[in-house]
Amino acid sequence: MKKPGSRMTFAIGLLAGAVGMSVLGAQQPPSAKRTILLKKDMQIPGREAVMILSELPPGAAEGRHTHPADAFGYVLEGSLSVEQEGKPAATYKAGDAFAIESGKIHDGKNLGTTPQKAIVFFVAEKGKPLRTDVQ
């Protein structure tokens, strides 16, 4: 014999489980971390050198963006998939170097299962934000 209210208890439990699953599904994806290692005026008028450590946990993406700078990177750990405007997607692993032209829309992603780290050196236009997000 069923207890009165058992259907209601079951329904409430089912609803709570569904709400809990949607909250878990709505968690923010892992995000990129950038640490400035060096920032210095260059002898080239209007330019500055900026060196960063870029870190992407597994599954993270930088998001589409541009730089007012030529960027030169070296992958220290893991692998980095780069989609760059006007070029086929490329994947770089530890020990590989890459370059991204100033103003080109691009996105870096860690499609692997281990953290990715790279040193990136920018020859940037002084006084401009180093990154501009693009839709």
PyMOL commands that set and color helices and strands:
alter all, ss='L'
color gray80, all
select helices_A, chain A and resi 6-25
alter helices_A, ss='H'
color red, helices_A
select strands_A, chain A and resi 33-41+47-56+65-66+69-77+79-84+90-93+97-100+106-109+116-125+132-133
alter strands_A, ss='S'
color yellow, strands_A
deselect
rebuild
show_as cartoon
